[in-house]
Structure formats: structure tokens, C-alpha cells
Amino acid sequence: MRVFTTIQSSLFVLLTTLTVAEAFLDTDQKCQLSIFTPFSTWWNNQTYSAVGLFNVFSNATTIGHSQLAAAIMAAQQFNDRDTSVVADLADLTTDCNVQFDLDNLLVYNSGETRYSASQALFRAETKPCAIVGPYTDRIANQLSVLALAGEIPHVVTRSYSLDVASDYLHPFTSSVYPDLRISARKVADYLLFKGRIDSVAILYDLNDVGPQRFEALKGEFQLRNIGHLGFSFIENIPEFGLDSALFPPLEALREIQNRGFRTIVFCLDDPLVSLQDVADAIVELGMDDGEHFFVFHDQFEPRLYVEEPNENITSVVLGSAWILALPEFHFHPELPFMQSWKNQGDDTVEFLNAINPIQDESSVGYIFAGEDFFQTVEPEYGAGFMFDAVMAVGIGACQAEKAADGTISSAAHQAAIREINFTSSTGRLSFGEDTPDRNGAREDDTVPFVAVNFVTEELGSFASPEIIFPGEQWKSISNTSFIYRDGTTFPPKNLRRPPKQNYLSKGLRIFGFTLMSISMAFGLASGIWVFVCRKHRILAASQPVFLYLICFGTIVQSSSIVTISFDESYGWTKNQLDKSCMAMPWLLCMGYSIIYTSLFTKLWRVNKVLQFSRRKVTLAQVVAPMSILLIGALVILSLWTALDPLTWERDIINSFSGEQVGTCESNHVEAFVAPLVAIILVPTIMTGFMAYKTKDVDDSYTEGWWTFMLITVHVQIIFVSTPVVIILNDISTSGRYLGFLLMMWSFPMSTLCLIFLPKMATYLYAVKGWDANQPAHRRGAQGNSRVTGIDNPMASANKYANNTTTTLLGSTTSAPGGGESRRVSNPETGTSTNWNSATNGSATTIQSPVTSPILAAKADRISTNGEDNASVKEGETAANSEDNAPVKEGETAAI
């Protein structure tokens, strides 16, 4: 597009240099102006007039006609040195002989065809002293190239392209209208003023100026930390080879809607072409619902875009803000320009009608001004800038004349224009904004900007409730309020339609709490059962204190489900969620550690008893490893909490839709998780090893085989749940929650099921007497070694059949074949008994008030001929107990 325009312009440059002589202005001659103003516009092989929607005495006004009237008024006032508008005009034109040649004004309709303006200038019989206008970007670029080629001073009344004001590209062109950078600043400041500082969508069309508009806004938004995103579309202009079907406004707006943006800044390069398509798309998507705030970046008034009222355009325009440079006289009619406009007489009206480039009444854009035109029709948008452009050419010529010797060169004339500094209809006019390469751009803070607000369905009814004057900030005009699309003064509540947050569903939360309640109730019930039945030989031999700890550990683990079952949707603040995040590893790790350190210590104590390595094995003698591991876990968790705690963060998982998911995050989570995993693996491995060591012990008294099963199940849980949690952590709240729930519930439930259910079954068998005819259940045991002292008739049969049974009953000893008698200490009663061994290999019976089934369970360690039994010397401890309380005959002493 730009390349094509450049090539076309280059042809005009070549032709112009061949046919146009050097531009000059004799001091004794008049300056002939070439005025370009839009009376009509082309589109889709048709021509539409930019007629306003209000009539005055059957005469419609156009923006082009109003600008031409302002140009005539400026030329006349300059020639007459009339200071009614430019107070300094007399001083600026002292001893100046320059006059505008009103009899030979060259007026062109810049909107008839694509290159009508350039062609008209090229075909002109005389070369103008200056070019004034036009009011659109494409024509301004073309005329700027021609002005450079012919060295003709050129003052643009309105152009957004930064190239036009560039001293490097177009040194002969200046612009009286604030350029893109200035207007972008005003839009950014306006959004700050309205509090729309986040999630702003910028919609622009892909043409020569559209990307420049976006980049200008982007730069200003970034400076002010306004969150924004750009969306582009293609105009439907077949004449330029552009087809909106490639990427129409509908698709761009659909993308904006899907992402949830509510504040949209429109940058429409040629609203006469694209506004209708944009409005149709907005209505089709239902975005004209009052929940969006539309801001139009420096556009014409929308009532100039259509020949007659349009329902969709009206729906979009209502409640919107149109940010544009608007001279103060538009809302302060007492100012000099407006007063001078009203004072124009019949001669000016007659002259206006005479030089109108469209004289055919049947032609589009034809306007005939009535006698009271200036008194009944207010100046249109852009009229003030045309007035200033003409004044700039005249005053510049006078300033150049002072340094001229006979003639004024075009270069001198252009340089003088860029040096002017006076106050005119639109405000103080001077050039050289910002940087040296933009000497042709109007300086900032020299013209007011307003937010035009259309408040009724008649587009002619509008207000300017908010304004920014030069050197000031945006403010609301007294007694005027901005009216939004819904007819109220309240803006849309949200700056952005909330994207999907992936909150935890109520159903899943209830499901999680249900599972947590089941596991906690099971753990509590198991602990109560142990306490109630603690004196029964089955529970007494199982060391109840460790069973209590296992129950407590499962309850702690189950409670960790609470920490993952809340988010913002349930009213929790970020501070509460941060604490919940950090509570999760505390509960999960401490619960796990309590369970496995308890299992290990319990089995280790049994193993030490079976080794006959100590006289007595108390709790204090076996809790050291348990304490060390728990303290280690506490230290790591405390450091994690203090140095880099888990915090609740929301991450965007879909940049297109803005979809988010809440997660617990930490900057250095690996540094703390790794040692925690190591800490909890130690008791797991040690428990497995100790379970192997005690695998031959009867299931009634130890849980070695079931502990193996428990470790296997927990490993499977980890292998299943960990990948699920990792994969779904930043994708799906429901998936991640189910993964954590599987782990947090399965750990305690499997522990309770595999440790307590078999024990409950054994207890039930014992209470009901169902185990009277069953052999002791020992996995991995060899031979017929029996634990007696339990009500089991099989014991006597084994004693005589195998002659290998050791019985621990009563307080006296006897050997059928005679034997050795020794005294043995019983730590479970705190008493001593005699011990006899038969030397002829007969069975040995030890009778005591208390039975130690753990010793009996390892009866294989006692030789059948009694020789090995001599190793238990008088006064040594054969069994150990946590306490020495007497247990009745037939019951089993606790370890």
C-alpha cells in the first residue's frame, strides 16, 4: 500500500519538476493560494457527500464548505489587516506588502477521487505561492510530495501521518493540526482521568496510518503503565486492492470480546469507509449493551459519516467518547473567531458561493449558502484550523519579506512559516514539536482537546463534558456530566469483562470435604476403638501408644484437604489463601512423618525384643529416631515458611482469552521440597526394612506384612497422583484438585484400612472364639514352633507331636525328663520365676502369671533340647514391657 503510493507520488515528482518553474513570490505581487478541502468523498465506486444531519433554511452544510468559508474569512482579514481574531496581526504585518489574490483563488475538492487533488495541482496553469489543506491523510501525503518537488510551502489543516510533519521526508510541509503523538498523549491522559488504566483494547485498520496510530498510542500507554493490546483489521477498499474478508472488523472485535476487554480505543483511518462495518460488527456481537466503553481517537464527528441516520452507527456512538482537538470557540461563542464569523456580510456569502468548486446543483456535494449563512450556521469541525493555515501562510510571507531582496523564495517563505508564533482561532500557533526532525509539527499544549459525548439518538445532539486546556489536565465542565450508553453517569463497572477464573466448583468442594470427613471419622473411630480395647491381648501386644499416633497422623493428613478447597470465589482474601497454601505442606508432610515414624518405632521395638539384646526396651529407648526425623521436618518447613513461603497467585493460562488459574507458588520451591522428600523417605525405607525383619511374627502382634502392602500402595498413589497434579497444575483447577485429593485422601485411608482393619478382624476372631481351631497366622515362619499361653488346643498336640514347643505359663517350671532349674526375671510383672531345662531333649514348660507372646513367637530361637535355653541366665530379661502392670492369665502383656 505504502509502496504503491510512493511510486505514484514519485511520478508526480518527476512530472512536476519538468513542468513547474521555481516557486517564488514577488514583493509587488499577490499570493495565489491553492485551497484543498473535502466537499465529497469516494467509496466503493460511488461518491457520498459528507452532509451533516441538520438543516438550516433548507441549506445543508458540509465540512468542506465550512472550511472554505473560514479560508475566505482569513484571507480577507489578512488583506485588511483585521485584528478581530489575530490580535497581533498588525504588528506581524508591519510594512508588509503581501496580499492574497482573492480573484484567483484555486479551490479544489480533495475528496472527489483518489488522486483528484494531486492531478488538479499538476494541471494548474499557474503555480501557487502556497498550498493550504487538505483534511485527510492520503491526499496530504500526495500534496506533500508535490510541494517538495515544486518547492511550494504547504500547510496541512489535518493529517495524522507522522511522515507529513517530518522535516526529513517533507521539509516544505507544516501542519496546524496536532499530530498523532500529541493526540495519543491526550487519549492516554483521558483514560487515566477516567480510571481506565487496565485492559484497554486498541482497534486499528491496516493501512498507511493505522499502524502509526497504534504505535503512537502504545508508546504513550506504556509510559503511563496502561495495560493494553492491539487488534487490527483490513478495510474493504477494492480500489486499493484491500478486501476486508481477509481479516474483517467482525473477527477483530470477536477476538476483543473473547478476551473480555470492555474499554476499546478505535483508530479508524478513514471512518467514512470503515465505521459502518465496525458498527455492524459491534451490534452483531451484542457489544452495544452498555457494558463497553468506546473511545474514538481523534475522529470526525460521527454525524458527518453518514448521509442519513443509521441505526447501528447510532447505537455504537451513543455514550462513546470522541477525543479530538477542538478550538475553544466551539463551546465559548463569545470568543473573537465566533464573533467574527457571525459578523460576515452578504459579500462574503456571495464570494463563497462563487468560488465553490462544485457549481452543478445536481452534483454530489453542491452547497448554496443563504444570505444569513454565517449568522445561522456555526463553523464546522476543522474551520478554525483552515483559518489558521491561511493566516500562517500570510504572516509567514510577511516575515520572509523583511529579509528578502526583491523577491521571496519558496524556501525562505517555508522557513518563515515554521518560525511564526501567534495566537489565532485555535490557540497559540507555533511549530517544531518535540524533536528537530519534526519541525513541521504543531507544538503540544497549544490547542484544547475535548471528549465529545453523544447523548441522544439524534447524532446532532452532543455535549463536551470533559476537556483539557493547554498546559492543564483533563477536567469535567461544570454542570455537565458524561452520559454512558445505558443513559446513566456511571461507567461500566469492570474495566474488563472478567475472563474465566477456573474457580473450584461447589460440587467438587463438597466431594472433597466428604472424603475428608470419612477419613477423619475413620481415624478418630480407630483411635477410640484402640483406647476402649487397649487391655485386650491383641491391642496390648500391638503397643497402643503407637496406634494412637498413627490415628493422629491420618487425621492430620486428611485435614490438608481443607487447604486446597478454597479460593476467591468463597470469599477468602489473598492473605488467607497465602496462609492456606503454606499450611498444605505442613499438614501433609507432618501427617506422613508421624505415621511412618510411628510404624518404624513400633516395629523396631518389637525387633529389639526379639533379639534379646536388652533387659528392658522402653519407649524412651526407641523414640530417638522418631524425634530426630520429626524435628528435621519441622526445621525444613519452618525455614520454608520464613524464607520463601508458598503464596496464592493467579496465572494466565490462555493469552487469547485471559483465562486464569489460581495456584500456590514459591520462588525456590525445589530447594525446600527436595530435603522434605528425603526426610519422609527415611522413615519409609526404615519401616520397610523393619517390616522385613519382623515378617515371621504372628499377625496378631505385629503388622509387618501389612506394612509392606501399605508402602506399596503409597508408592502407587505417588506414581499416579504426582503426574496428574504436575500436568494439570496450570491447566485445570478441577483436575489439579482431584489429583491432590486422590493423594491426600488415599494416604490416610490406605493407612487406616491396612493397619487397623486386619487388627479389628483378628480382635473380632479372638472375642468370638473363631480362632480356637486356627493355627497362629505367621507369614514366612518355618516348622511348627508355636506360641502358647493362648487358649488354643493345638498347642498341646504340637508339644507332644514335635517335642519342640516352648510354653510360657505359670510361675513354676517342670520338666518331664528332669532338668536344670534357673530363676528368670519377668519385666512385665516385676517378679522372678524358676527356669528348668530337660537334659534328655523333652519339652520345656515355663509357667508364669504373665504371658509374653512376642517371646513365644520367636520360640524357634529356643533349642528343642534345652541347651540353647541356658543362654538366658538367671536374672536376665526375656521380655520387655512399657509398664509392669499385672495381666491376668490368658491375656497378653504389652511390649
PyMOL commands that set and color helices and strands:
alter all, ss='L'
color gray80, all
select helices_A, chain A and resi 2-19+63-80+89-92+102-104+116-123+137-150+180-194+210-223+238-240+244-246+249-259+271-284+302-304+311-317+328-330+336-342+346-354+373-376+383-402+410-417+436-438+506-532+537-541+544-564+568-570+574-610+619-621+624-643+669-693+704-728+733-768+794-802+853-857+859-861+868-871
alter helices_A, ss='H'
color red, helices_A
select strands_A, chain A and resi 24-26+33-37+40-43+46-49+51-56+59-62+106-109+130-132+154-156+173-175+200-205+228-233+263-267+293-297+321-325+407-409+422-423+428-429+449-454+462-468+475-476+647-654+659-665+806-808+813-814+819-826+831-838+844-846
alter strands_A, ss='S'
color yellow, strands_A
deselect
rebuild
show_as cartoon
